[in-house]
Amino acid sequence: MAETPHPRHSGLVRITHWLITLAFLALLVSGLELVVSHPRFYWGETGNVNTAPLFKIPIPSSRNMVPTGYGYVLPDQNGWSRYLHFQSAWVLVLTALLYGFASLFNGHFRRNLLPADLSPKQLFSSIVEHLRLKRPSAEEAWSYNVLQRLAYLLVIFVLFPMMIWTGLAMSPSFVSAIPAAVNILGGQQSARTLHFFLTWALVLFLLVHVVMVFLAGFRSRMRAMITGRAPDPDTVPLERV
Amino acid sequence: MSTLSRRKLITTGIATAAGASGLVVAAKLAKRYGLIPPDSGGIYGPGETLTYAAQRLLTRHSLAREFSRSQMSAKPFANEVAPLGDEFERHKQSAFTNWRLVVDGLVARPASFSLAELKSFPRRSHITMIQCEEGWSYIAEWTGVPLSHVLERVGALPQVRYVVYRSFQPDWWESIDVADALHPQTLLAHEMNGSALPVGFGGPLRLRVTRQLGYKSLKYVTQLTLTDNIKQFGKGLGSAEPETGYAWYAGA
């Protein structure tokens, strides 16, 4: 089909990318709000204000029973935060399942995300290119480099699954059916603490991702992820796309 | 029109029709099998319905984790409660001898039980975790009469779908579905860690719902009402919690 150039990103990738972006931002905002009602983290099964925390976040709380050292209590926002958190989690999980299964069968993972060359030389040169903040070549507008592929694989196959797992491990009903989900993690409070750390790992990825989009050319990369079009498709060999 | 795009059009059409009728069938089945929570309206209704339906399908009969004695929290935490007033104070002075649990609604034999009567009923204990929606938790041993025993004793009618329970605190009321009401770990608890349930933890009587967050384990329970129509209570959202913005189902 010569008259319709192959899109840089398939329709499925574009739609699921933005749905997951929306769901992730909603989960982040509501999740951070939920932390405010108890900004203390523990390890093991249980923890409350009568037990020593693993660490505390030095912020005021929305509950006056939490000793924060601040002389005031923030308004309780947990109602909508919880509703929004779980609804967004459903959007994220269902979208991720659609993306995951489709990508497994249509070759997206194999073709676009699995690094072809993982030799130290290749890795080293990619790291050096990144450290020099070198603007990627035109060819890279049509393909991911090795560090990019590894980062995306980490997010898709490690961080998000761990995030969903630790989230489910906090659900008293879910773990009644599958106790191993929380026992393996060392307890319900451990799951909560891991969920919190994983949040920051994903936020770090998001920040680097956005910075890279700016460095690579914000307009062209955004256009590619919104419309599917990328610059100079004719100059790119077909097997690349 | 090329054959490719025609085929695409037809498959897309079939998929859309199948998806739409699938949704209609799913909604009908969900309603028939009680998989729609009372607070399923509003913008967060879809998420709540998915959570409740998924967990009812997955966890209807599962037991909450039980722990060993060594895992019990040395310092459980009693959350803050609003002042309970003079009448509660009088109950406390008289060691709750006049405390009554009224059971009414769709029952063959409406009843009112004293605390002594409830304590004479068959008892069950479990060491379980109570988790607050705020994020903290503790593990304690709870002892009481299984709610299912009380429901059997008053002759719960077969059409019952929810048990509404009220607190001595006038604005607090909750409800659970039949799956949780008949669940073997659901207790009208009157003891904690081997002693009379302290007031701070909901004494003299707390309905302990093990597979949901702490706010479903209502403190100072005075009344159970069995119903087939949850809409006629309060604003029809199932409990006081959704009226203040929290979800009715707290299995999370």
Interface residues (C-beta under 8 A of the other chain):
Chain A: L34 V35 S37 H38 R40 E45 T46 G47 N48 V49 N50 T51 R63 N64 M65 N78 G79 W80 R82 Y83 L84 F86 Q87 S88 A89 W90 M170 S171 P172 S173 F174 V175 S176 A177 P179 V182 N183 Q188 Q189 R192
Chain B: I43 Y44 P46 G47 E48 L50 T51 Q55 L58 T59 S62 L63 A64 R65 F67 Q71 S73 K75 P76 F77 N79 E80 M129 Q131 C132 E133 E134 G135 W136 S137 Y138 I139 T210 R211 Q212 L213 T244 G245 Y246 A247 G251 A252
